[in-house]
Amino acid sequence: MATPEREVTHRSLDGVRVRLAGDHDLGRPCTSVARIADGGRLHEISSGTREDALGWADDIGLGPFEQEFRIQGGRLRVGRTATRDAETGLSDPVLGAVWEGRRHAVFTHLYHGRPADAVAFFDKVRLTEHGDGITAVPRGRARRPEPAELVKEIPGLGLLEITALTSGTRKRLPPWRGASVAGGELFQDTVEGQGPYFLLALKSLLVTVLPEEDRARDVPRRLGGLKVEAIR
């Protein structure tokens, strides 16, 4: 009996919507990562569900949220933690900041930051929550120097990193021709010490596949059962 096709749609922080369809397990969470340049600094922000944000806060050792602000129709909560250099033992204070909407959240950290710095930073991006994710549009002099990425794990295939195919991201492709597949080209390359990975160049998307351990040889076949497309 054939496995029924599944389908899911995710929205990246830069507004790119991606639909995944196939007979894979597509139920794992999806996060988006973007970088915002402002005042000579580059800030990395991530988005996901509110549960993803709280999991991130726990992972970085964020203490109890100390303050809360109402911003752009949601709440911004901040707390403190520290990063420690394993070699020197030195630590840097970090301010964690989580903006929560109805279902989704945006989270980031600021070194040596104060609550006022988090408020000022979130004022520099216009946040809009949708049913399938959040968009963050830079305002004023802030800008996004590169497309955002969607990051999603698919069991049996690996970790997918999906971004818009632009003149900039196209530079990630190897100089040789890839294998012709439905909708585009598939490339395989290797990172020394880390093993093989795959790049799938589609009409308007670039998909990086980091295979599960010892499953690299199955990737081309497994990708054949997965449809990835940008939608409006």
C-alpha positions in Angstrom: 0.0 0.0 0.0 1.4 3.4 -1.0 2.4 5.8 1.7 0.2 8.9 1.6 1.9 12.1 0.6 2.3 14.7 3.3 2.6 18.5 2.8 3.8 21.4 5.0 4.5 25.1 4.4 7.0 27.2 6.3 7.8 31.0 6.0 11.3 32.3 6.3 12.2 35.5 8.2 12.7 37.3 4.8 9.2 36.3 3.6 10.1 33.4 1.4 7.5 30.7 1.7 8.5 27.1 1.0 6.3 24.1 0.6 7.6 20.6 1.2 5.6 17.6 0.0 6.3 13.9 -0.2 6.2 10.6 1.7 8.7 11.7 4.4 8.0 12.6 8.0 7.6 16.4 7.7 6.3 17.0 11.2 9.6 18.1 12.8 9.8 21.8 13.7 11.3 24.4 11.3 13.3 27.4 12.3 14.5 30.4 10.3 17.8 32.2 10.7 18.7 35.7 9.4 21.4 38.3 10.0 20.7 41.9 10.5 23.5 44.5 10.0 23.2 47.7 11.9 25.7 50.3 13.1 28.7 48.2 12.2 27.4 45.1 14.0 25.9 41.9 12.7 23.1 40.4 14.7 21.8 36.9 14.2 18.1 36.3 14.8 16.1 33.1 14.7 12.4 32.3 14.5 10.3 29.3 15.3 7.4 28.4 17.6 7.2 29.8 21.1 8.3 26.3 22.3 11.4 26.6 20.1 12.2 29.9 21.7 11.9 28.6 25.2 14.0 25.5 24.3 16.7 27.9 22.9 16.6 29.9 26.1 17.1 26.8 28.2 19.9 25.6 25.9 21.9 28.8 26.5 21.3 28.7 30.2 19.1 31.8 30.3 18.0 32.5 33.8 14.4 33.6 34.6 13.1 36.4 32.4 13.7 39.6 34.3 11.7 42.2 32.3 8.9 42.2 29.7 7.9 44.8 27.2 4.9 45.2 24.8 6.3 45.6 21.3 4.7 45.3 17.9 1.6 43.4 19.1 3.7 40.8 21.1 5.8 40.7 24.2 9.5 41.0 24.4 11.1 39.2 27.4 14.7 39.4 28.4 17.0 37.5 30.7 20.7 37.1 31.4 23.3 34.4 30.9 27.0 34.1 30.0 29.2 32.4 27.5 32.4 30.8 28.6 35.6 30.2 26.6 36.7 26.6 27.1 40.4 27.5 26.6 40.7 30.7 28.6 37.9 30.2 31.1 36.8 33.8 30.5 33.1 34.6 30.3 31.1 37.3 28.6 27.7 38.4 29.9 24.9 37.9 27.4 21.4 39.2 27.3 18.9 36.8 25.8 15.8 38.3 24.1 12.6 36.6 23.0 9.8 38.3 21.1 6.6 36.2 21.4 3.6 36.4 19.1 0.5 34.2 19.2 2.2 31.0 18.1 5.6 32.0 16.8 8.6 33.8 18.3 11.9 35.6 17.3 14.9 35.2 19.5 18.4 36.5 19.7 21.2 37.4 22.1 23.3 40.5 22.7 26.7 40.5 24.2 27.0 42.9 27.2 23.5 44.0 26.3 20.9 45.8 28.5 17.1 45.5 28.3 17.1 48.9 26.6 19.4 47.6 23.9 17.1 44.7 23.1 14.1 47.1 22.8 16.1 49.3 20.5 17.2 46.4 18.3 13.7 45.0 17.9 12.5 48.5 17.0 14.8 48.2 13.9 12.9 45.3 12.4 9.2 45.2 11.5 7.8 41.9 12.8 4.7 40.4 11.2 3.3 37.1 12.3 1.6 34.8 9.8 0.1 31.4 10.2 3.2 29.7 8.9 5.9 31.9 10.4 7.2 35.4 11.1 8.8 38.0 8.8 11.4 40.5 10.0 11.9 43.4 7.7 14.8 45.8 8.6 13.9 49.4 9.2 15.9 52.6 9.0 19.6 52.0 8.4 19.4 48.4 9.3 19.7 45.9 6.5 19.8 42.2 5.8 23.1 41.5 3.9 22.0 38.0 2.7 18.8 35.9 2.4 17.5 34.2 5.4 17.5 30.4 5.8 15.0 27.8 6.8 16.4 24.9 8.8 14.4 21.7 9.1 15.3 18.1 10.0 13.7 15.3 8.0 14.2 11.8 9.5 15.9 9.4 7.0 17.2 12.3 5.0 19.0 14.7 7.2 19.1 18.4 8.0 17.9 20.8 5.3 19.0 24.4 5.0 16.8 26.2 2.5 17.4 29.7 1.2 16.6 31.8 -1.9 18.8 31.1 -5.0 20.4 34.5 -5.7 23.7 35.6 -7.4 25.2 35.5 -3.9 24.0 32.1 -2.8 24.7 30.6 -6.2 28.4 31.1 -5.3 28.1 28.2 -2.9 27.7 25.8 -5.8 30.7 23.8 -7.0 32.2 24.7 -10.4 31.2 21.4 -12.0 27.8 20.5 -13.4 25.4 18.7 -11.1 23.2 15.7 -11.8 20.0 16.5 -13.5 17.0 16.0 -11.2 13.4 17.0 -11.3 13.3 20.8 -11.0 17.0 21.4 -11.0 20.6 20.1 -10.4 22.0 18.0 -7.5 25.6 18.4 -6.4 27.7 16.4 -3.9 30.7 17.8 -2.2 32.7 17.0 1.0 33.8 19.1 4.0 37.1 17.8 5.3 36.6 16.2 8.7 32.8 16.4 8.4 31.9 14.2 5.5 29.7 14.6 2.4 26.8 17.0 1.8 24.5 17.8 -1.0 23.3 21.0 -2.7 20.1 21.0 -4.6 19.7 24.0 -7.0 16.1 24.6 -7.9 14.5 27.4 -9.9 14.4 29.9 -7.1 15.8 28.0 -4.1 19.0 26.5 -2.9 18.7 23.5 -0.6 21.7 22.2 1.4 21.3 18.7 2.7 23.5 17.5 5.6 22.9 13.7 5.6 22.3 11.6 8.7 25.3 9.6 9.7 26.1 6.8 7.2 23.0 7.7 5.1 24.7 9.8 2.4 24.3 7.2 -0.3 20.5 7.2 0.2 20.2 11.0 -0.2 19.6 11.2 -4.0 16.9 8.5 -3.8 15.3 10.0 -0.8 15.3 13.5 -2.3 13.5 12.0 -5.3 10.5 11.5 -3.1 10.5 15.1 -1.8 9.1 18.1 -3.6 10.6 21.5 -2.5 9.1 24.7 -4.0 8.8 28.4 -3.3 5.2 29.6 -3.3 3.5 32.9 -2.9 
